[in-house]
Each structure stands twice: as C-alpha cells, then as structure tokens.
Amino acid sequence: MKLLLKKYLIKYEDIKDEITVDVRTKEQYSENNVFKYNIPIMTKEEHDFLHRHLFWAEVIVIYGMIKNIKEITKDLIRVSHNKTKALIIGCSKGRLRSPTMWAYAKLIGINAKVLENGILGIKKY
C-alpha cells in the first residue's frame, strides 16, 4: 500500500475533520477505541483464524468483508453522511484490513484514506 498509494495514506497528526473508522474486531476496538466508529471487517474468531493461517490472510479478510457486505455498506454510508464526508480508515497496523475497507469505500464512492502505520502506530501526544 505504501509504495503504490502513498497519496491515500494519512498520518494521525494530519487528521483534521475527517470521520474516523476503526475496522478491527469489536474486542480490539473496546480495548483501544481511538477512532470514533467501529465497522469491523471480521469477527474475533475470524481474526484468530487469520493469525493461524497467515498465508491466507488477505483471502480471510476479503471473506469477512463479503460475508458482512450489506452491513458494512450501510454503516459506511451512514458514517460518511451519505458519502458527503471523508473517512479515515484504520486497523491495527494498516496493512490488510484498512486497505481492504478503503478500496471498498472508494468503489462505492466514498472519499477515504488509510491511517498510515495503523492504530497501534499512533504516538501519544
């Protein structure tokens, strides 16, 4: 993502009035909810499965997205105020889940960026 789409990355300190969306599991969000909204791509069980089968990680992320696509679409449109507000999408490290959600948001017409280095990379100010 960093090499090909640098213009679609944003550092935490550069976020202004964009709406922030955390795509980690509900459990991860409840432990560290830095972003305003949580629209998880996958469940905790799917996330645990992903970590046991890293070779298939992107396939597992896409499966979680497709399985929940109606709810994800509805939530993205709602939090973006019917596609009128820009979104900043973050996951743990910014490598799989947030780029996948970003691509889908762009596909359905929502202006979005990915949090560079993910939520775990946020430095406390």
C-alpha positions in Angstrom: 0.0 0.0 0.0 2.7 2.5 0.9 4.6 2.2 -2.3 1.7 2.3 -4.7 -0.8 4.5 -3.0 1.1 7.0 -0.8 -1.4 9.8 -1.6 -4.2 7.7 0.1 -2.3 7.4 3.4 -2.6 9.9 6.2 -0.7 10.3 9.4 -2.6 10.5 12.7 -1.4 14.0 13.4 -2.7 15.2 10.0 -6.3 14.2 10.6 -8.5 17.3 10.8 -12.3 17.0 10.5 -12.5 13.7 8.6 -14.6 10.9 10.2 -12.5 8.1 11.7 -13.4 4.4 11.3 -11.7 1.5 13.0 -12.1 -1.7 11.1 -10.6 -4.0 13.8 -12.7 -6.5 15.7 -15.2 -5.3 18.3 -13.0 -6.7 21.0 -9.9 -4.8 19.7 -11.9 -1.6 19.4 -13.2 -1.9 23.0 -9.6 -2.3 24.3 -8.3 0.8 22.5 -11.0 3.0 20.9 -9.1 5.9 19.4 -11.3 6.3 16.4 -15.0 7.4 16.5 -16.7 4.5 14.8 -16.1 0.7 14.7 -17.1 -1.1 11.5 -15.3 -4.5 11.9 -14.4 -6.4 8.7 -14.3 -9.7 10.7 -15.1 -11.3 14.0 -12.6 -12.2 16.7 -12.9 -15.8 15.6 -12.0 -15.0 12.0 -9.2 -12.7 13.2 -7.8 -15.6 15.3 -8.1 -17.9 12.4 -6.2 -15.4 10.2 -3.3 -15.4 12.6 -3.1 -19.2 12.5 -3.1 -19.1 8.7 -1.2 -16.0 7.6 -0.6 -17.3 4.1 -4.3 -16.9 3.5 -4.7 -13.6 5.4 -6.0 -11.5 2.5 -8.4 -14.2 1.4 -9.7 -14.4 5.0 -10.1 -10.6 5.2 -12.0 -10.5 1.9 -14.2 -13.4 3.1 -15.1 -11.4 6.2 -15.9 -8.4 4.1 -18.0 -10.2 1.6 -19.9 -12.1 4.4 -20.8 -8.8 6.0 -21.0 -6.6 2.9 -24.6 -5.4 3.4 -24.0 -4.2 7.0 -20.6 -2.8 6.1 -22.1 -0.8 3.1 -24.9 0.5 5.2 -22.5 1.6 8.0 -20.0 3.2 5.7 -22.8 5.2 4.0 -24.2 6.2 7.4 -21.0 7.4 9.0 -19.9 9.2 5.8 -23.2 11.1 5.9 -24.4 9.6 2.7 -21.0 9.8 1.1 -20.6 13.5 1.8 -17.8 13.3 4.4 -14.3 11.9 4.0 -13.3 8.9 6.1 -10.0 7.9 7.7 -9.9 4.1 8.0 -7.6 2.4 10.4 -6.8 -1.1 11.6 -4.0 -2.5 13.8 -1.0 -1.9 11.5 -2.6 -0.5 8.3 -1.6 -3.4 6.2 -4.6 -5.6 5.4 -8.0 -4.7 6.9 -7.9 -0.9 6.4 -6.6 -1.0 2.8 -9.3 -3.6 2.0 -12.0 -1.4 3.5 -10.5 1.7 1.8 -10.7 0.0 -1.6 -14.3 -0.9 -1.0 -15.2 2.6 0.3 -13.6 4.1 -2.9 -15.5 1.6 -5.0 -18.9 2.7 -3.6 -18.0 6.4 -4.0 -16.8 7.4 -0.5 -13.7 9.7 -0.2 -11.3 7.8 2.1 -7.7 7.5 3.3 -5.9 4.8 5.3 -4.2 5.6 8.6 -0.5 5.2 8.0 1.1 2.6 10.3 -2.3 1.8 11.8 -3.8 2.4 15.2 -1.0 0.7 17.0 1.4 3.1 15.4 -0.3 6.2 16.9 2.1 8.1 19.2 0.6 9.6 22.3 0.7 13.4 22.0 
